[in-house]
Amino acid sequence: MFKKILIANRGEIAIRVINTCRTLGIKTVAVYSEADTNSLHRWAADEAVQIGPAAPGESYLVIDKIINAAKETGAEAIHPGYGFLSENPQLPGACVEAGIVFIGPSAESMRLMGNKISAREAAIEANAPITPGLEGAATDLSVFQKKADEVGYPVLIKAAAGGGGKGMRLVEAPTGLADAIEAAAREAEKAFGNSAIYLEKYLVKPRHVEFQVFGDSHGNYAHLFERECSIQRRHQKIIEETPSVALNDELRARMGEAAVSITRAAKYVGAGTIEFLLDDSGEFYFLEMNTRLQVEHPITEEVTGLDLVAEQIRIASGRELSEELRGATQRGHAIECRIYAEDAENNFFPSSGEVLRYTEPSGPGIRVDSGIEEGSVVGIDYDPILAKVVTYGETREAARLRMLDALRRYKILGVKTCNAYLIDILESEAFISGRTHTAFIDDEMPEIADPSDLEIRAAAAIAAVALESAVAKPSGATVGQGVAPSLWDTLGTWRIGESG
Amino acid sequence: MGAHRLHYRGETLDISTARKDGSHAVTVDGAELSVALNRDGAHVTDGQRRFDAYFAVSKERIFVELDGRLFEFERPSSEGGSGADSAHHDVKDKLFAPMPGKVVKVLVSVGDSVVAKQPLVIVESMKMENQALSPAAGTIKAINFAAGDQVDTERALVELEIAE
């Protein structure tokens, strides 16, 4: 087993990996940009190395800097988290050259499955069904037009190197095709340094059901059941759950088997995810494979009792899939809500600012994986995910009620979050009855209701009193450095409370 | 005792406060409310309903969470008194970038008629392309940025002539 691991990531996922390392007795090394000098993940690790300016292209995405940081600190292995370099085959390649273990698949499997076009070919080889669309990337508008006409609108334009909704555009009618191709290619070039795009048929209202898979370097493959991630906005998941209400044991077995055969075809080592679209009639189609840990992996941990990061680390150290993993069963129900810094009332536009007040919910069956604390600055350079709330219950309804309670007790002030909107979704009749599909937010969720006059007045009344309490404070006082000015402001509540 | 003017979504709220029995008697646009601060936040009631609230104040803004819903008010500037000048984000005839970023594409031209919530400009922030939506129906009066420009949140992206 490794003695020291470097985590090539930031935010909640870096902290989540550090936490597992601690339980395994492994020392950790964080890397951080200048913008993250005071971030939680930097201080959570045993050691930390500064790797450059805020822009990811000058820090978190620079392979040489990551490798050098590992060499400098004597880290034997690198965990990439998700996002950033996690699906860039050059990182495992550079690790091999440097004699460092990459905690994840080989560069070859990553290249094969990370590219959505060759992944589709691999799925065909594994006899798994795929969505109709272009076989390869194209640049010529006429090629896209011809295929779109053939499979029928709506269609999706997708980046071959894509993920997380970036470089993806939905096209409803022929008139929107040219603009969508242009925008998708531009976004893909910026996000992935690869502008290759292709087209596939957009299934109307499918469910997004993915399978957690594992492979080891001894030729063993297994799956850890499904996660349903149908509730998405801007093609990005916000609520995930397991088990899926849409699967019965027979369908689960068939999809699991398809997922494992694709994993085997890729000679995949480590943790990965096979994504399927599932339609009303129970037909499923391979969508893509994510060659990394998923954001939503904790719900699988909740229902299986396994620590997926620990499994990744064991596999990377050369061990076989554990007995526990191979014999895992699903028990109970788990739901995850992603807390993004974004404005649900303004088309989910990202929000930035300083976290002025922060209180996490806790209790039985509640887990919060967070990357922030009071005083954290949410900047504009990185993905706006702040934290994930995961709840577990014996039944779906128990997990749902627990989530509502947890979200209501989760207080984040200073940046806009989607918290209130998540509550609306979880309280909707459509969610309660399990009518979840990828168009859920557009079709099932009403516009966010405007606050009532009473609520506006009540909030304004609080604001006025808050303002007076902030003005009443000793103006010459300072606390520490950096966050000092607003820290005093946030303390206004307590000070007035004591005197009043 | 205090008098305040705050803005919420283009509406002006006139507020007066007074201390009363250890809590605050607050009048907002003629409606009387009682605010009691506690260790973690505040309660506010109109005598019929009580809300639990949390709040925080930064240099520029006041953040209030009322039963799970977030409200943001611009903090009136101490010099200006009324605070009307600093409330520019609440006006309906100007579109501001919600956060700093880079203009990827301007989707409209001066003179175009637009509807409320129509995408006007694509701004890239946090590695994502985001659509900035029209705050109201009207006609495009001015466009202050072009593709490739860096934008902040202080200068309007687009100015509108609001339809009557």
Interface residues (C-beta under 8 A of the other chain):
Chain A: P56 K166 A183 R186 E187 K190 A191 R234 D343 N346 N347 F349 P350 S351 S352 G353 E354 L356 R357 T359 I380 D381 Y382 D383 P384 L407 R408 K411 L413 G414 K416 T417 N419 A420 I423 P451 L454 E455 I456 R457 A458 A459 A460 A461 I462 A463 A464 V465 A466 L467 E468 S469 A470 P485 S486 D489 T490 G492 T493 W494 I496 G497 G500
Chain B: G2 H4 L6 Y8 E11 L13 I15 T17 G22 S23 H24 V26 V28 D29 A31 L33 V35 L37 N38 R39 D40 G41 A42 V44 D46 R49 F51 A53 Y54 F55 A56 V57 S58 K59 I62 F63 V64 E65 L66 D67 G68 R69 L70 F71 E72 F73 R75 P76 P98 M99 P100 G101 V104 K105 K117 I122 E124 S125 M126 K127 M128 E129 N130 Q131 A132 L133
